[in-house]
Amino acid sequence: MEDSKRTVDGYRFLPPGLAAWFRSLIPKENFKGDIPWTPLSKPLSRTSFALVTSSGISLKSDPPFNMEREKSEPTWGDPTYREIPRSTTSKLINVNHLHINTKHILNDLNVILPLARMAELEREGIIGRLAETSYSFYGFQFESMAFLDQAIGPMAEKMRKEGVEAVILTPV
Amino acid sequence: MVLTPMPEFHNQVGIPRSAAIEYPFGRLFGQVGDEKGQREVLLALLDVFEKCQKPGEVHHLPFTWPEEPKKADWQPPEMSPLIKVYLEEIKKARRKEMEQK
């Protein structure tokens, strides 16, 4: 696909007040620090992928993300994560998130965590492999060290064990 | 690789590879049940994996959401706790923008 001529307007779907508030908070200049970089080491057709989303998905068999504490502590977000096996379908999940309408994900998991689409691309040889495990965490973390310890560290460790070489993250 | 609906925000945190898409929060791969559309976004995203040559690149994807923003229905049924806390600041930011126009 050729590079797009369009520039995505990230404020387009926000109500005017929220858009104005975000504009007042987000600096005009981009990030100036060092950014980690790992070059792709092989073609995508031989690369192992995992998916990660911050949309608060959990299996019905696992504890849901904690919404109640956030209601009483609005700057707190559940710092834990959930493993989502590659065979997971919409019927097997809960979605707990106070910042989006969760009904769409409940109706079709693939709108944010496209496990079925990735499995199709794996069968077609377009990607090498979708790992056994993908992941969800809760997408409202405010300078949370607990999140690094309780979610990022364990997720990275599990990815290493499963030979993951590339990750697709979908924030909400 | 991050698939972001808000590159203005994510450009602030130093992401190695990003693909930006103008889709509503929570449905970044497309509409419910639209397997073809989801696949197209995913293939475009994989294409960006191969295009990115240096850290911090953001590639803007060409897709257009088929509904007007007001009909996208992405917001929670109840105002989030954080928005309730900052509601006055949000209104103030909106008033300031209106005054500047």
Interface residues (C-beta under 8 A of the other chain):
Chain A: M1 D3 S4 K5 R6 T7 V8 D9 G10 Y11 R12 F13 P15 P16 G17 L18 A20 W21 F22 R23 S24 I26 P27 N30 F31 G33 D34 I35 P36 W37 T38 L40 L44 S55 E70 K71 P74 T75 H97 L98 H99 I100 N101 T102 H104 I105 N107 D108 N110 V111 I112 P114 A116 R117 M118 E120 L121 I126 I127 F140 A166 V167 I168 L169 T170 P171 V172
Chain B: M1 V2 L3 T4 P5 M6 P7 E8 F9 H10 N11 Q12 V13 G14 I15 P16 A20 I21 E22 P24 F25 G26 R27 L28 F29 G30 Q31 V32 G33 E35 Q38 R39 L42 L43 A44 L45 L46 D47 F49 E50 K51 K54 P55 G56 H59 H60 L61 P62 W65 P69 A72 D73 W74 Q75 P76 P77 E78 S80 P81 L82 I83 K84 V85 Y86 E89 I90 K91 A93 R94 K96 E97
